[in-house]
Amino acid sequence: MKRKDYLTSIGKMDSNGSITHTFASKFLLPIIGYTIKDLGTSLINTHITEGNKPELIVILDPNKDDTVSLLVKMRILSHYLNDETTDDELIIRFTISEAYYNVLDKFKKGQYSGFDEFYKRILTRYYGEGVIQNGIKVSMYDTIYPRYEKRKNLAERLGEEVKYIQEVLDSPEMDYEIYKSLEQLNTGQLNEQGAGNSI
Protein backbone atom coordinates (compact mmCIF):
# COMPACT_ATOMS: atom_id res chain seq x y z
CA MET A 1 0.00 0.00 0.00
CA LYS A 2 1.24 3.46 -0.83
CA ARG A 3 0.97 6.28 1.72
CA LYS A 4 -1.60 8.14 -0.37
CA ASP A 5 -3.72 4.96 -0.56
CA TYR A 6 -3.46 4.69 3.22
CA LEU A 7 -4.51 8.33 3.63
CA THR A 8 -7.53 7.67 1.40
CA SER A 9 -8.44 4.54 3.39
CA ILE A 10 -8.52 6.47 6.69
CA GLY A 11 -10.41 9.42 5.23
CA LYS A 12 -7.49 11.87 5.20
CA MET A 13 -7.33 12.23 1.40
CA ASP A 14 -10.30 12.89 -0.86
CA SER A 15 -10.92 11.82 -4.45
CA ASN A 16 -9.43 15.12 -5.69
CA GLY A 17 -6.13 14.34 -3.98
CA SER A 18 -6.60 16.96 -1.26
CA ILE A 19 -4.91 15.82 1.97
CA THR A 20 -5.99 16.64 5.51
CA HIS A 21 -2.49 17.29 6.82
CA THR A 22 -1.36 16.46 10.32
CA PHE A 23 -1.38 19.18 12.94
CA ALA A 24 2.43 18.79 12.89
CA SER A 25 2.37 20.13 9.33
CA LYS A 26 0.77 23.35 10.57
CA PHE A 27 2.33 23.73 14.02
CA LEU A 28 5.79 22.14 13.75
CA LEU A 29 7.07 22.76 10.20
CA PRO A 30 8.11 26.28 11.28
CA ILE A 31 10.79 24.62 13.46
CA ILE A 32 12.70 24.07 10.21
CA GLY A 33 11.57 27.34 8.62
CA TYR A 34 8.73 26.10 6.40
CA THR A 35 4.94 26.09 6.24
CA ILE A 36 2.47 23.92 4.33
CA LYS A 37 2.16 26.70 1.77
CA ASP A 38 5.94 26.75 1.18
CA LEU A 39 5.95 23.05 0.32
CA GLY A 40 2.85 23.25 -1.89
CA THR A 41 1.63 20.14 -3.65
CA SER A 42 4.93 18.35 -3.00
CA LEU A 43 3.99 17.88 0.66
CA ILE A 44 2.33 14.59 1.49
CA ASN A 45 2.56 15.06 5.26
CA THR A 46 4.65 15.90 8.29
CA HIS A 47 5.04 13.60 11.28
CA ILE A 48 6.99 13.35 14.51
CA THR A 49 8.77 10.48 16.18
CA GLU A 50 8.87 9.87 19.88
CA GLY A 51 11.64 8.80 22.19
CA ASN A 52 14.69 10.46 23.69
CA LYS A 53 15.61 12.24 20.46
CA PRO A 54 12.39 13.11 18.62
CA GLU A 55 12.54 13.87 14.93
CA LEU A 56 10.40 15.82 12.50
CA ILE A 57 9.67 13.74 9.40
CA VAL A 58 8.67 15.56 6.21
CA ILE A 59 7.24 13.37 3.45
CA LEU A 60 7.26 14.77 -0.07
CA ASP A 61 5.99 13.41 -3.37
CA PRO A 62 9.15 12.67 -5.42
CA ASN A 63 7.18 12.97 -8.66
CA LYS A 64 6.37 16.69 -8.28
CA ASP A 65 8.43 19.23 -10.22
CA ASP A 66 9.58 21.30 -7.23
CA THR A 67 10.54 18.38 -4.94
CA VAL A 68 14.20 18.28 -6.00
CA SER A 69 14.71 22.00 -5.37
CA LEU A 70 12.97 21.67 -1.98
CA LEU A 71 15.26 18.78 -1.05
CA VAL A 72 18.38 20.75 -2.00
CA LYS A 73 17.24 23.65 0.21
CA MET A 74 16.35 21.34 3.10
CA ARG A 75 19.67 19.48 3.03
CA ILE A 76 21.54 22.64 4.06
CA LEU A 77 19.40 23.21 7.17
CA SER A 78 21.18 22.64 10.48
CA HIS A 79 18.37 20.30 11.65
CA TYR A 80 18.71 18.05 8.57
CA LEU A 81 19.59 14.41 9.37
CA ASN A 82 19.06 12.38 6.19
CA ASP A 83 16.65 11.49 3.42
CA GLU A 84 15.44 8.38 1.69
CA THR A 85 13.56 8.08 -1.59
CA THR A 86 11.22 5.39 -2.84
CA ASP A 87 9.08 5.44 -5.97
CA ASP A 88 6.22 6.90 -3.97
CA GLU A 89 7.73 9.19 -1.35
CA LEU A 90 10.73 11.18 -0.25
CA ILE A 91 11.24 10.97 3.50
CA ILE A 92 13.34 13.76 5.02
CA ARG A 93 14.35 13.54 8.68
CA PHE A 94 15.19 16.50 10.91
CA THR A 95 16.33 16.65 14.50
CA ILE A 96 14.18 18.56 16.94
CA SER A 97 16.42 20.68 19.14
CA GLU A 98 16.00 20.47 22.91
CA ALA A 99 14.94 24.12 22.77
CA TYR A 100 11.67 22.86 21.25
CA TYR A 101 10.99 19.94 23.61
CA ASN A 102 8.55 21.93 25.74
CA VAL A 103 6.76 23.09 22.59
CA LEU A 104 6.57 19.48 21.41
CA ASP A 105 5.20 18.35 24.78
CA LYS A 106 2.52 21.06 24.74
CA PHE A 107 1.71 20.21 21.11
CA LYS A 108 1.08 16.55 21.96
CA LYS A 109 -1.32 17.60 24.72
CA GLY A 110 -3.11 20.17 22.56
CA GLN A 111 -1.99 22.99 24.87
CA TYR A 112 -1.19 25.43 22.07
CA SER A 113 -1.73 28.52 24.23
CA GLY A 114 0.97 27.13 26.52
CA PHE A 115 3.67 27.23 23.83
CA ASP A 116 6.79 29.09 24.88
CA GLU A 117 6.53 32.76 23.98
CA PHE A 118 9.50 32.55 21.60
CA TYR A 119 7.66 29.88 19.59
CA LYS A 120 4.43 31.86 19.54
CA ARG A 121 6.43 34.69 17.98
CA ILE A 122 7.78 32.28 15.34
CA LEU A 123 4.26 31.07 14.51
CA THR A 124 2.99 34.65 14.39
CA ARG A 125 5.79 35.57 11.98
CA TYR A 126 4.71 32.77 9.63
CA TYR A 127 0.93 32.93 10.03
CA GLY A 128 0.26 36.53 11.07
CA GLU A 129 -1.94 38.05 13.74
CA GLY A 130 -5.26 37.66 11.97
CA VAL A 131 -8.23 36.52 13.99
CA ILE A 132 -11.61 35.17 13.00
CA GLN A 133 -14.15 37.33 14.77
CA ASN A 134 -17.28 35.16 14.75
CA GLY A 135 -18.08 31.52 15.24
CA ILE A 136 -15.82 28.71 16.35
CA LYS A 137 -13.38 28.60 13.43
CA VAL A 138 -9.93 29.73 14.50
CA SER A 139 -6.78 31.17 13.00
CA MET A 140 -3.30 30.27 14.25
CA TYR A 141 -3.29 33.48 16.30
CA ASP A 142 -6.68 32.58 17.83
CA THR A 143 -5.25 29.17 18.72
CA ILE A 144 -2.06 30.32 20.45
CA TYR A 145 -3.72 33.36 22.05
CA PRO A 146 -7.30 32.16 22.71
CA ARG A 147 -9.55 35.15 23.36
CA TYR A 148 -12.43 34.99 25.80
CA GLU A 149 -14.96 35.41 22.96
CA LYS A 150 -13.63 32.34 21.13
CA ARG A 151 -13.61 30.29 24.31
CA LYS A 152 -17.16 31.45 25.07
CA ASN A 153 -18.42 30.54 21.56
CA LEU A 154 -16.89 27.09 21.88
CA ALA A 155 -18.26 26.59 25.40
CA GLU A 156 -21.77 27.45 24.20
CA ARG A 157 -21.49 24.99 21.33
CA LEU A 158 -20.27 22.24 23.67
CA GLY A 159 -22.73 23.07 26.44
CA GLU A 160 -19.89 23.74 28.89
CA GLU A 161 -18.99 26.61 31.16
CA VAL A 162 -16.37 28.89 29.62
CA LYS A 163 -14.04 28.37 32.59
CA TYR A 164 -13.52 24.77 31.41
CA ILE A 165 -12.47 25.81 27.92
CA GLN A 166 -8.80 26.79 27.86
CA GLU A 167 -7.97 25.83 24.26
CA VAL A 168 -9.98 26.57 21.12
CA LEU A 169 -8.63 23.77 18.91
CA ASP A 170 -8.78 20.01 19.36
CA SER A 171 -5.74 18.07 20.49
CA PRO A 172 -3.90 16.34 17.66
CA GLU A 173 -4.76 12.71 16.85
CA MET A 174 -1.42 11.30 17.97
CA ASP A 175 -1.92 8.06 16.06
CA TYR A 176 -1.98 10.18 12.89
CA GLU A 177 0.83 12.51 13.99
CA ILE A 178 3.40 9.80 14.83
CA TYR A 179 5.45 8.62 11.84
CA LYS A 180 4.87 5.11 10.52
CA SER A 181 6.88 3.59 7.69
CA LEU A 182 5.11 2.14 4.67
CA GLU A 183 6.01 -1.30 5.98
CA GLN A 184 4.31 -0.53 9.31
CA LEU A 185 1.25 0.81 7.51
CA ASN A 186 1.10 -2.28 5.31
CA THR A 187 1.38 -4.72 8.20
CA GLY A 188 -0.79 -2.70 10.54
CA GLN A 189 2.04 -2.37 13.05
CA LEU A 190 2.32 0.68 15.20
CA ASN A 191 5.44 2.75 15.63
CA GLU A 192 7.56 1.07 18.28
CA GLN A 193 8.07 4.40 20.04
CA GLY A 194 4.42 4.40 21.11
CA ALA A 195 2.23 5.37 18.17
CA GLY A 196 -1.40 4.72 18.76
CA ASN A 197 -1.49 6.24 22.23
CA SER A 198 -4.02 8.97 21.71
CA ILE A 199 -4.14 11.85 24.11
N, C-alpha and C positions, 0 to 999 in steps of 0.2 A: 504494500500500500504506500502510495506517495503521501507526503504531508498535506498537500491540498485536498486529496481524497479524504484523508482523516478529518480535516477541518470541515469538509462538507458533511461527513457522516455524523459529526457532533453539533451541526447547526451553526458553525462559525464562519462558513463561507457559502454565499448564495449562488444561484445559477448564473449570475452575471460575473462571478469571480471576485465579488466584493468581500473582503475579509473583515470580521470583527476581531480587531487586534487585541492582544493582551493589554492589561493595564500597564504592564512593564514598558510596552511600546510608547505609551503616552508619558508615564511618570519617570521612567528610568533611562531612556535613551539620552536625555540631556547630560547624563553623567559622562558620556563620551562626545558630547557636543553636537548631537543630532536630534531631529524630531521625525515623526512619521512623514511629515510633508517633505522633508529633505531627502528621504529615501524613496519617495514616490511609489510607483508600481513595482519596483524591484523588491520592496519589503514583503516578505511572507509573514514574519512575526519576530517578536523579541521575547526572550525568556530569561529566567534566572536559574542558577543552580544553588543548592544549599550546601552546608558544610562549613568547615573552618575557613575556607578561602572561596567565598561565593564568586561566581562569574556572571557576566552579562553575555547572553548568546543572541546574536543577531543572525537571522536566517533570511537570505536573499534568494531571489529567483535567478539562477545563472544564465537564463535564456533571455533576459531583458537587456536592452542596448546599453543602459547606463551602469550595469552591475560592475563591469571591469573597472571603470573610473572610480566608482564608490569604493571598491576593494583597495585600489591603489591609495586612495586618501585615508582609508581606515588603517592600513598597515603602518602608517607613520605615527599613529596616535600612541602616546605613552602607555595606555591601558591595553593595547593590542597584545594578545597572546599567540594565536595561530588561526589558521583557517583550513577548511577541508571542503572539497567540492565533489558532488556526485552529479549525476545527470539531472537531478531534480531540485537540488538545493545547494547553496553555498552557506556553510556554517562558519561564522566568525566569532571567536571567543575573546572576551575582554576581562581583565581583572577588575574587581570592584575594590577600590582603595578603602582602607579602614576608616578614612574620613567620612565615608558614606554608609558605614554599618548601621548607625542609628537611623538614618533615612530608610535603609532597607528594612530594618525591623519595624518601623512605623508603617511602611508601605504594606508589609505582609499582614499587619493588623487592621489596615484600612484607616489608620490614624493620620490622614494627610495633613490636617491642621497642626499636627504635632511635629511636622518636619522641622529640622533645624532651620533657623532663619537664613543662613547662607544659602541653603538649597531652595528655599522659597524664592529668594532673589534670583537664583538661576532659572527656575521655572517661570517666573514673571518676565525675565528677559526674553525667554523663548516664546511664551504664550500671551504676554501682555497682561494688562490690568482690567480688561473688559469683564463686565458682569452681566448676567441675564436678570433683568429686573423682576419679571413675573414668573409664576409657576415654579415647578420643581427642577427643571433642567438647569444644569450648572456649567459654568466655564471653569477653567483651571483656577483662576483667581478666586471664584466662589468656593472652590473645593479646598484650597489651602488657607483661605481666610473666610470661613463660613460666617455670613452675616446673620443676625437674629431673624430677619425677614425670611431668609431661605430656610433656616431651621424651623421656623414657625410654619411655613407652607408645607414642609415635609411632615412635621408632627401632625398637622391637621389631616393630611392624606393618610397617614398611618394610624390615626386615632390615638396618638400618644400625647403626653405633655411635652412641651418644648424643652423642658429641662433635661429630658432623657435623650434628646437629639443633639449630639456633639458634632457629628460629621454629616455632610450632605450628599455623599456618594457612597455606594456600596463598597464593601471590602472586596478585594480581588478574589477570584476563584483560583485558589492556589494550585489546584490540580491542573488548571490550564496555564498558569504562569510558570510552573517549574518545567524546565527543559526535559524532553524525552527524545531519544534517538528514534530514527525510523524503525530500527530493529525492535525497540521497546514498544513502539506504537503497534507494530505488526504482531507482536506476541502478546500484547496486552499487559506487559510488565510495567510496573511503576518505577520511576527513578529511584535508585537505591539510596539516595540521600533523603528520601522522605516524601516524594511526590504523592499526592492523593490525600494528604492531611489538610483538609479544608479548615479555614479559620472561621 
